[in-house]
């Protein structure tokens, strides 16, 4: 498997989303608004990726970034549910 800039971008987006979600949850942003926070992070990441020419198409960048950011939020919630239950 070849490591590409797109793969590195997705990993960085996932890590940043996870860190911001863990820090802000229930402190700054109520837990019910975390998905909205992840969407905002995904959109910002898409524009950053487009600016640095990682993606030629803005729509693809937004789709990939949103999928990554929302997946991280879902994975985090799944681990928390498993630990609580």
C-alpha positions in Angstrom: 0.0 0.0 0.0 1.3 3.4 -1.0 1.1 6.3 1.4 -0.2 9.3 -0.4 -1.0 12.9 0.6 -4.7 12.1 0.6 -4.2 9.3 3.1 -2.1 11.5 5.3 -4.7 14.2 5.0 -7.5 11.8 6.1 -5.4 10.6 9.1 -4.7 14.2 10.2 -8.4 15.2 9.8 -9.3 12.2 11.9 -6.8 13.0 14.7 -7.7 16.7 14.8 -11.5 15.8 14.9 -10.9 13.3 17.7 -8.8 15.7 19.8 -11.2 18.6 19.4 -14.2 16.4 20.1 -12.6 15.0 23.3 -11.6 18.4 24.5 -14.8 20.3 23.8 -17.4 17.6 24.6 -19.5 18.8 27.6 -17.0 21.6 28.3 -17.5 24.1 25.5 -20.0 22.3 23.3 -22.9 20.3 24.6 -22.7 16.6 23.5 -25.7 16.9 21.3 -23.9 19.4 19.1 -20.7 17.3 18.5 -21.9 16.1 15.1 -22.4 19.7 14.0 -18.9 20.5 15.3 -17.5 17.5 13.3 -19.3 18.7 10.1 -17.7 22.2 10.6 -14.3 20.6 11.1 -14.8 18.5 7.9 -15.8 21.5 5.8 -12.8 23.5 7.1 -10.5 20.5 6.4 -11.9 20.2 2.8 -11.1 23.8 2.1 -7.6 23.5 3.5 -7.1 20.4 1.4 -8.4 22.2 -1.7 -6.2 25.2 -1.0 -3.1 23.0 -0.8 -4.1 21.2 -4.0 -4.6 17.7 -2.3 -7.9 17.5 -4.1 -8.7 19.0 -7.5 -12.5 18.9 -6.9 -14.0 20.8 -4.0 -17.0 18.4 -3.8 -14.8 15.4 -3.5 -12.7 17.1 -0.8 -15.9 18.0 1.1 -17.2 14.4 0.8 -14.0 12.8 2.0 -13.5 15.3 4.8 -17.1 15.0 6.1 -16.9 11.2 5.9 -13.7 11.2 7.9 -14.8 13.7 10.5 -18.2 12.0 11.1 -16.7 8.6 11.2 -14.3 9.6 13.9 -17.2 11.0 15.9 -19.2 7.8 15.5 -16.3 5.6 16.4 -15.6 7.7 19.5 -19.2 7.4 20.6 -19.2 3.7 19.9 -16.2 3.2 22.2 -17.8 5.3 25.0 -21.1 3.3 24.7 -19.2 0.0 24.9 -17.3 1.2 28.1 -20.5 2.5 29.8 -22.6 -0.5 28.9 
